[in-house]
Structure formats: structure tokens, C-alpha cells
């Protein structure tokens, strides 16, 4: 499957698919061993006792910042009233993946929002 936005430094390569899931992670030799092994890592969002993995229910715009290998991803969920702005990069000198996520509440009220990596579950007792 083609990957939409890869980021890497020649030793570490991370590839995101059309749903903003990490589908490939190669280290230390790009193209040899995919450490994800046919699986993928997702990003989950919990707000007001509702949970969703970023994917088909989200409006996604995946691109790079101009003239860079830094991703510029916008994720919008109309029912949640949330806009996530994400930037991902791999450091040129160190084998480090960097991710910055800004959350914009599109509703007029104050709310708690949690971002969860794949495998995490929101605490159902809260709320």
C-alpha cells in the first residue's frame, strides 16, 4: 500500500497512510526490516465521554510544510467540534521522531480533550 507522507533521515523512516496512521517504521536500515510488522499505530481522541480513532470519520488534509520534510496535517471531526493541527519530523542528526499536536476547540464551551496512542483506552470512569 502506498504511504502518503513519509518522514526520515536516511536511518529512520516513518510512513503515514491516508488515515494518518503510522504504517511503516524502518530502523537502522531503511527498506530492510519494518518494525511495525504489517500492523499500524493510530491516534485516538477522547472528548466528553466520546472516543474516536483518527480515520474515516475525520476530515483529513495531509501534506508537508513548504520546502520541508515536516508534515502539516489537519484533522477535523465535526461531531466532536475539534480541529487538530499536527506536525511530524525526524531529526536530521539523531534518530528521533518529533510530533507536535495543537488542539482547537471549535465549540463555545470549555472541554477536556485527551489524545491517546494506539493501545490506550480512555478512562471510562471520568466524565
Secondary structure, 3 states (H helix, E strand, C coil): CCCCEEEECCCCEEEECCCCCEEEEECCCCCCCECCCCCCECEEEEECCEEEECCCCCEEEEEECCCCCCEEEEEEECCCCEEEEEEEEECCCCCCEEEEEEEEECCCCCCCEEEEECCCCCCCCCC
